Amino acid sequence: MTDFADMLAGYRRFRNTGWTAQRERWGNLNEGQNPRVMVIACSDSRVDPAQIFDSSPGEIFVVRNVAALVPPFETNPGRHGVSAALEFAVQVLKVGEIVVMGHGKCGGCKAALTHALKDAPPGEGGFIHNWIELLDGAREKVVERFGDDQGRDAERAMEHEGVKVSLANLRSFPCVRVKERQGDLKLVGAFFAIADGRLHLLDEASGEFHPAPLDA
């Protein structure tokens, strides 16, 4: 697809195939949703969770933003979009799992590592920099390990650390912390490598990511 006209053509295909073929399913979804999993992913156009996990409408509750970030629990005035979506998923939909999915070649993580937008005014990169300041602590770890090297290995380390930051921030929310402790909620760290299409899962005990099995 290159423009909205192409998207409209896709909509017509959807109406003639996907929607019509699953009319009963869409009728049920019209009555409400009951997803069991929340996915927090990046806005990057290459990493659509529904496509990666081959999910149908109504199966996953998705929040996407720059670098798949979750801010820490805060009560200060502001527009807490991610926090509101999290609250809705956990308290209203009562999802049983939350997956934080980072990805390869993430522009937000790269900008956090390089500080390329540090002095940009709002509207010219400043909003992005203010958002990815959530990764400043992770950046310190990467710089400590790689020094001035900002090559692909450092970028990958930054992408992995970003997932860990969001998981830690999720646990700063009382509702998440309590439900996880009670066994009603599970947190999962994941990383999708665009280069080879492989999903990697975080072992929080070791801090390492390992390829998800391809066989059930």
N, C-alpha and C positions, 0 to 999 in steps of 0.2 A: 504494500500500500504506500502511496506517495502523497495523497491528499484526501480531503474529506469526500470527494466524489467517489474515490475508490472505497472508502469506508461505507458509503451508502450502498454501493454494489455488494459489499460484504454483508450488510444488513439484510438486503433482499435475499441473498443466499441463505442466511440464517433463518429468515421467516419461512422460506420454502422448504427447508430441510430440518435444521435443528429444532426450531420452535414447534413446527407442525408435527414432526416425528415424536416429540416428547410432550405433546399437549397435556397429557394427564399429569406429568411431573410438574409442568409449569402451573397447572391448576392447583396442585398441592402447595407449591411455593408461594402462590398468591395468598394463601392463608397464613403464612409465616415461615420463618427460617429456624433451623435447628442444627447449625454447624457444630461439630465437636472439636474442631481445631481452628485456632487463630494463627495466621502467618503474618509476620512483620518482615517486609522485604523492601528492597530498594525500588525507587521509581524508574530506574534504568529500563529502557524499552526492550532490552534483550533478555530480561529475566522475569517473565510472567509466571507467578506461582501456579496458576491454574493450568498452564501448559506443562510446566516442569513436572507437576504431580499428577497430571492427567485427570484433573478434578472436574466434576460437573457442577453446574450452578447449585448453590445451596449447601455445598459440602465444606467449604472453607471460608472463614471470615478474614479478609485481607486488609492490611494497612500497609501502604507503600509511601516511602518518603526518601529523601536524599540519604544514602548510605545505610538504610534500614535501621535507623537509630530510635532508641527509646530514651526519653529524658528521665531524669530521676524524679521521684515523687516530690512535688512542690505544691504549696497552697497559695503562692503569691499571685496577684492579679495577672491575667494574661489569657491568651488563647491557647488552651491546652488540648490541641486536637488529638495527638497520639494518646494522651492520658484519658481523654473522653472515650476514645474507641476502645482502649484497654478496659476501662471501667465497664463499658457496655458488654464487651465480650465475656468478661469474668463474672460480673454481678448479675447481668440480665440473661445473656445467652448461656451462661454457665459452661463455657468450653472446658474440656478436660486437658487440653494441651495447647501450649503456645510455642510456635517455632519461630526463631529469629534466623533469617536466611540472608547472609552476606553473599557476595559474588566476586568473581575475578574481574580485573580491570575496572574497578569501581572508581568513578571520577571523584566522588565525594571523599572517599578515603585517601585518594591521591592528593587532593587539595588540602586535606587535613595534615598529611605528611609534609608536603612542600611549603605550606603556608602561602601558596601562590595568590590567594585572595585576601590576605591579612589586612591590607590597607584600602581595600575596595569600598566605596560608599554603597549604602543600600540601593538596590536596583541595578548595581553594576558588579555584583559579587558579594557585597557586604552581608546580605541576608544569608547567603550560603555559608560564609565564614562564621557568622554568629551561630549558626546551627551546628556546624561541624566542630565548633569549640568543645562540644561534648566529648570529642576524641583527644583532647589535649593530653590527658593522662596516659592514654594508650600510645600517643605519639612519643612521649618521653621514654617509654619502654622500648619502642622500636629504634629510636635514636641512640639509646644506650647500647643497643645490640649492634646496630649497623653504622653508627656514626654519621658521617656526611653522605654515605651511600644511599641514594634514593632510587636505586634500580628496582627491577622486578621482584627480587626476593624481599626487599624492604616493603614494597607495595603489598605483596601477599601477606607479609607479617602484619601490616597495618589492617588489612581486610579481615584477617582472623581476629585481631585484637578488638576490632569494631563489634564483632558478634559478642565477644565476652563483655564488653562495656554494656551493651544493651541487656544482656542477661542479668548482669549485676544491678542495673537500674530497674529492671522489672521487679527484682526482689526487694527494692526499696519501697514498693507499694504494699501497704499493709494487707490489702485483700489478696494479693498474689502470695505474699509470704505466708499468710495463715493457711490458705488453701493448699499450697505446696507442702507445708508441714503436716497437714491433715491427710495428705495423699489424694486430694481431690483435683490437683492440678500438677501437670508435668511440664517442665521447661526443656526445650531442645535447641541446641545450637547447630546450625547447618551452614554450609558454604557450597555454592554452585560454581563450578569452574566452566566458564563459557568455552574455553579452548577445546575441551574434550567432552563436554556435556555430562561430567560426573558430579554427583552430589557427595559431599563429605559431611560427616557428622562429628560433632565435638564430644570428646571424652573429657568431661569436666575434671575428673580425678587427675588426669595427666596434663590437661591443657592442650592436647594434640587433636588434630582433625584427621579422620580416617575415611576412606571411600566407603560409601554405603554399599551393601551387597547388592549385586545385580540379580541374584536368584532369591526367590522367596524361601 
